Amino acid sequence: MTNRLTISLSPHEKGDVQIEKIMWGVVIALIPAFLASVYYYGFQALRVIVVTLVFCIGLEYLIQKYVLKLKKITALDGSAAITGLLLAFNVPSSIPTWMLFAGSVFAIGIAKMTFGGLGKNPFNPALVGRAFMLASFPVQMTSWPVPMKNIWSLGADAVTSATPLGLLKEGVKAGETVQQLAHKMPSYLDMFLGNIGGCIGEVSALAILIGGIYMLYKKIITWHIPIFYLLSLGIFTGIFWLVNPAKFADPLFHILAGGAMLGAWFMATDMVTSPMSIKGQIIFAVMGGILCGAIRLLGTYPEGCSYSILIMNAFVPLIDKYAKPKRFGTEVNYGG
């Protein structure tokens, strides 16, 4: 018995999608967040971003050339640059340079190249690097400089403060209500623009949104993952807020605070570590948003975005198997 695949009739569309074009498109989309981070955290943010970019691109080049001995070096295809940028965006501007090197080694050397490089890594490399740094250097990774809004400031890291999520978590733990904490919390406008303490690339929701819209316009991503991730996070936290508004913040706070915006638009949408089908992407995003909310509200750690995405990365093969897209063509059996 012979199995043949009958392909649908022409025309067949041939696109100009290339890895380099997609990757550098994401880099362009990260420029608004880059500019916002430099505006709010000055020279120290610029140091973190440049150093991490050099480390990630350089490490991938060295591994490909001298360890894997590849003939074609792809360290400049943009993927290592994205990892470097996202890793830099997920740390405070006060982080020492040697810790950035350690995080870059883990992100590129362990999370990416160990599995064979781009397209083969099961977990988002930047998030793996961040998780490693948070576990290894918890004090430095949770010391949040106050925005200085001076690009040439060398002393911006002298004053630190808690993030909005940290203020909420510690205040409620101490017995204060959300209403009593209101005077300590930044306004929604400050959270939207980025005038708050936190990781350098996640503070400005506006800058991230501009980059996300650019990626939608260029068709680098679809809207399903970011919208469903943020929507499910809002619905989940909104239920708790409606039940007990004295203990839990409203949904808008959780969408604007922490890494939800950066994670939803730039890390959950990573095409290597997210599902292939639209149905799978919706499942991935909804479960990720719920996990993020659960970690924030029920866990001891105030943030949950990074871990929610990493956990859902592990389920992508199962999601892809469940949400298989329909085949193009029909399988016909000839013979008997």
Secondary structure, DSSP 4 states (H G I P E B T S, - for coil): -EEEEEPPPSP-------HHHHHHHHHHHTHHHHHHHHHHHHHHHHHHHHHHHHHHHHHHHHIIIIIS--SS--TTSSHHHHHHHHHHHTS-TT--HHHHHHHHIIIIIITTGGGTSTTT-SS-HHHHHHHHHHHH-HHHHT-EEPP---TT-S-GGGSEE--HHHHHHHHHHTT--HHHHTTTSPPHHHHHHT-SSS-TTTS-HHHHHHHHHHHHHTTSS-SHHHHHHHHHHHHHHHHHHHH-TTTS--HHHHHHSTTHHHIIIIITT-TTTS-SSHHHHHHHHHHHHHHHHHHHHHSSSS--HHHHHHHHHHHHHHHHHHTPPPPSSEEEEE--
